[in-house]
Amino acid sequence: GHNTQDMDTLRYYYAQASSPSPLPNLVPAFFLPNQNSSFFQHLDLTPSFAPLLLVSFLQNIIAWSALYLPTILFIYIYRAQLARFKINPEETPADLKLKELRRTVTSLTILAFWDTLVLAPHVTSTPLTEVVSPIRFLVYVFLFLWSDLHFYTIHRALHHPIWYSNIHKVHHESINPNPLSGLSFHPIEGLIYFSALLIVFLVPLSPIEYTAYKFGLVWAPLGGHIGYTTYDVTKNKLEPRKFEHYVHHIKFNNNFGAGLFPDGWVWDQFLGTVWPEDKPILRQGSSSSSSSNNNR
């Protein structure tokens, strides 16, 4: 049988069949499976957490693939038409892309450990009626602001020479960012990045809220690492505010924020680390990008 602690740990993943909440009908069963479902009946969940880790890892892989793979495929199919929107016209070397993919899988694995060993027992069973209530909107605003502050703080800290040279430089190997660069972290940075989820200890979240927030952290880096802008960069000067995080990858000591707000708000503007709008950015090739790497 399962002891009480085991069942508490399963709470995040398994929705009670007797629950009057319609929540299990609103999301795929794989993401919030019923603890009595036949899929789990034959699994030995005691004392091993391996099945839980596997479920969480597969969740993370599916979530990442659902957004990143279509983006990569779209860019590949329409690469000729999109060329004039590409910030850096050169392609990322294939060997670096493979490194980025391996590091992404590592980051998603680390997220699975966060899920299973630390956070899952603290996800509440908030009724769906509360999840969609107007007052709950304030919680989502707070989570948005928290995410921006958390990312700015850890990111700027990771640019301290000791942290940078041992950890964060792995991410900055991606001088010419592409979608695979988003979660290409050193394992310690992956652990730190997903520590934003610790907010669950302060703000109780329902399973669907926690899952949405977790997937939001998986998806958020794509925008800043996609490598394209929305206007023809071959005919106009590059506007730094249009691709803030890309500027960070070539200038290093500016634009630490997550880019959740326009024009470097809140923290880059407030703390004076936003790249000045009146300082032009040249369209970078790999050689010029490499030279800026030496000036960080």
Buried (B, 14 or more C-beta within 10 A) or exposed (E): EEEEEBBEBBBBBBBEEEEEBEBBEEBEEEBBBBBEEEEBEEEEBEEEBEBBBEBBBBBBBEBBEEBBEEBBEEBEEEEEEBEBBBBBBBEBEEEBBEBBEEBBBBBBBBBBBBBBBBBBBBBBBBBBEBBEEEEBEEBEEEBBEBBBBBBBEBBBEBBEEEBBEEBBBBBBBBBBBBBBBBBBBBBBBBBBBBEBBEBBEEEBBBBBBBBBBBBBBBBBBBBBBBBBBEEEBEEEEBBBBBBBBBBBBBBBEBBBBBBBBEEBBBBBEEEEBBBEEEEEBEEBEBEBBEEBBEEE
